[in-house]
Amino acid sequence: MQTHDAKRVEIIIEAPMESRLTGALVKAGVTGFTVLPVLGGSGRSGQWTREGQVGRAGMVAVICLIRPEKLDGLLDAAFAVVERHIGVVSVTDTQVLRAERF
């Protein structure tokens, strides 16, 4: 089976910023993404957990699989949101089936 080059971009951001981030991604031409809750972790400020938090507090992971030529536009859009908030952006090379979906 043939695979095709793609980029996997994972953005961890504060949950209240999710709609601003996903809106910016759509405006930048990103056609698909997945949003997952982040249950806890550890970072510069130490360990944390979502347990006991009320409402939309906490973090979410927004995952995008895109064609390599769309990466710069996605990163510009993501950085415009993440730069003023807690967040991490990572990019990895990946392979996908059915490249026409990306």
LOGU-399544 format. One record per atom (N, C-alpha, C): x, y, z. Coordinates in steps of 0.001 Angstrom, whole numbers, padded with zeros to 6 digits, always signed. Layout:
XYZ/...
//
This chain:
+000849-001181+000000/+000000+000000+000000/+000890+001238+000000/+000529+002229-000791/+001328+003438-000901/+001004+004422+000212/+002057+005015+000778/+001884+006073+001774/+002391+007391+001191/+001985+008480+001825/+002320+009817+001339/+002849+010657+002496/+003834+011502+002199/+004407+012376+003224/+003373+013358+003738/+003412+013591+005034/+002538+014572+005671/+003244+015092+006912/+002656+016093+007530/+003136+016633+008801/+002045+016435+009843/+002458+016052+011027/+001538+015955+012166/+001883+017115+013089/+000914+017977+013312/+001108+019129+014187/+000216+018920+015407/+000833+018985+016575/+000087+018831+017821/+000250+020111+018624/-000880+020677+019013/-000886+021938+019748/-001597+021699+021075/-000867+021886+022166/-001460+021788+023502/-001711+023212+023963/-002961+023506+024319/-003319+024882+024681/-004397+024853+025761/-004530+025953+026473/-005562+026065+027496/-006944+025874+026858/-007784+025079+027497/-009092+024738+026936/-009930+025956+026542/-009946+027039+027318/-010759+028187+026899/-010302+028821+025583/-009085+028511+025133/-008564+029081+023887/-008840+028179+022674/-009480+027045+022897/-009715+026073+021819/-010425+026680+020614/-011517+027378+020832/-012279+027902+019694/-011505+028984+018952/-010728+029782+019663/-009913+030791+018985/-008852+030114+018111/-008232+029059+018640/-007211+028335+017881/-007815+027635+016669/-008889+026885+016864/-009467+026145+015747/-010030+027098+014693/-010567+028232+015115/-011027+029241+014164/-009882+029787+013322/-008744+030026+013960/-007565+030522+013240/-007046+029469+012261/-007095+028203+012659/-006650+027132+011776/-007545+027028+010540/-008848+027089+010750/-009785+027022+009623/-009560+028202+008683/-009385+029388+009253/-009136+030583+008443/-007841+030453+007629/-006872+029682+008175/-005597+029466+007486/-005671+028343+006456/-006848+027721+006310/-007015+026691+005289/-006854+025261+005766/-006763+025066+007072/-006689+023699+007609/-008079+023089+007502/-008174+021944+006843/-009488+021346+006578/-009913+020312+007602/-009015+019919+008491/-009399+018930+009495/-008461+018935+010678/-009009+018603+011829/-008223+018496+013052/-009022+017684+014050/-008346+017222+015078/-008975+016485+016165/-008649+017199+017466/-009637+017336+018343/-009431+017971+019644/-009640+016916+020719/-008648+016775+021586/-008703+015797+022675/-008488+016495+024012/-009154+016046+025071/-008873+016610+026394/-007520+016117+026887/-006817+016981+027596/-005562+016600+028236/-005871+016435+029722/-005596+015268+030251/-005978+014948+031626/-004978+015426+032664/-003758+015676+032257/-002736+016134+033190/-001392+016123+032505/-000380+016529+033246/+000959+016534+032692/+001939+017212+033620/+003075+017523+033069/+004118+018201+033822/+004847+019130+032872/+005172+020298+033356/+005862+021269+032522/+006730+022176+033359/+007018+023333+032817/+007883+024297+033491/+007384+024658+034881/+006073+024659+035064/+005491+025030+036358/+005250+023834+037267/+005686+022657+036839/+005500+021459+037655/+004332+020621+037181/+003998+019607+037976/+002905+018702+037612/+001552+019351+037835/+000580+018920+037009/-000786+019397+037156/-001735+018292+036706/-002969+018399+037153/-003995+017451+036741/-005307+018183+036563/-006139+017681+035683/-007447+018287+035435/-008440+017952+036552/-008109+016959+037337/-009000+016489+038403/-009362+017629+039353/-010630+017783+039614/-011102+018797+040542/-011284+020180+039937/-010925+020371+038673/-011119+021670+038050/-012558+021801+037578/-013063+023000+037588/-014459+023258+037239/-014543+023834+035830/-015579+023434+035090/-015824+024008+033771/-014794+023582+032754/-014406+024529+031895/-013484+024230+030795/-012022+024432+031174/-011735+024534+032452/-010344+024699+032867/-009543+023491+032416/-008256+023680+032270/-007398+022589+031834/-006853+022857+030444/-006418+021793+029801/-005760+021897+028509/-006435+020968+027507/-006261+021274+026227/-006704+020400+025149/-005550+020208+024179/-005596+019110+023445/-004631+018847+022375/-005380+018945+021052/-004880+019768+020155/-005439+019900+018815/-004420+019262+017866/-004847+018223+017161/-003950+017462+016295/-004386+017642+014849/-003421+017994+013998/-003675+018193+012573/-002723+017331+011762/-003218+016707+010719/-002396+016033+009723/-002564+016818+008432/-001461+017343+007905/-001545+018224+006745/-000451+017902+005732/-000639+018407+004532/+000402+018318+003500/+001555+019239+003910/+002790+018836+003628/+003941+019653+004033/+003883+021096+003544/+003337+021333+002363/+003307+022697+001840/+002340+023613+002597/+001469+023059+003426/+000538+023871+004222/+001069+024177+005622/+002257+023660+005942/+002775+023782+007306/+002986+025226+007741/+003610+026040+006921/+003915+027416+007335/+002663+028210+007677/+001616+028080+006873/+000362+028784+007160/-000260+028332+008467/-000222+027032+008721/-000765+026503+009972/+000032+027028+011157/+001359+026983+011071/+002190+027438+012187/+002016+028925+012455/+001888+029729+011409/+001645+031164+011603/+000331+031391+012346/-000711+030680+011938/-002028+030817+012577/-001985+030346+014025/-001344+029222+014264/-001260+028676+015627/-000448+029600+016527/+000683+030081+016034/+001538+030924+016860/+000848+032225+017242/+000039+032769+016349/-000682+034009+016656/-001585+033837+017878/-002064+032613+018128/-002909+032339+019297/-002062+031912+020492/-001121+031021+020260/-000350+030413+021352/+000641+031382+021983/+001154+032334+021233/+002236+033182+021740/+001890+033928+023025/+000619+034218+023254/+000220+034981+024445/-000393+034095+025526/-000343+032792+025348/-000989+031878+026288/-000084+030681+026556/-000451+029895+027548/+000257+028647+027800/-000004+027732+026621/+001034+027145+026052/+000823+026244+024930/+002134+025713+024380/+002031+024571+023744/+003182+023923+023126/+002765+023485+021729/+003636+023711+020748/+003385+023281+019380/+004516+022343+018975/+004152+021158+018479/+005177+020240+017982/+004818+019799+016571/+005853+019527+015777/+005687+019104+014387/+006518+017851+014183/+005898+016826+013598/+006631+015605+013272/+006306+015187+011845/+007280+014528+011228/+007049+013943+009914/+006232+012673+010101/+005300+012432+009188/+004471+011234+009271/+004126+010767+007859/+003479+009651+007773/+003007+009083+006514/+001506+008859+006647/+000763+009117+005580/-000683+008898+005583/-001080+008060+004376/-002193+007378+004510/-002868+006738+003380/-003903+007736+002877/-004352+007589+001671/-005400+008442+001115/-005031+009935+001204/-003962+010300+000551/-003452+011682+000594/-004496+012701+000147/-005459+012283-000660/-006470+013229-001151/-007319+013801-000002/-007295+013193+001145/-008070+013702+002289/-007365+014825+003042/-006136+015104+002674/-005366+016111+003380/-005008+017258+002457/
//
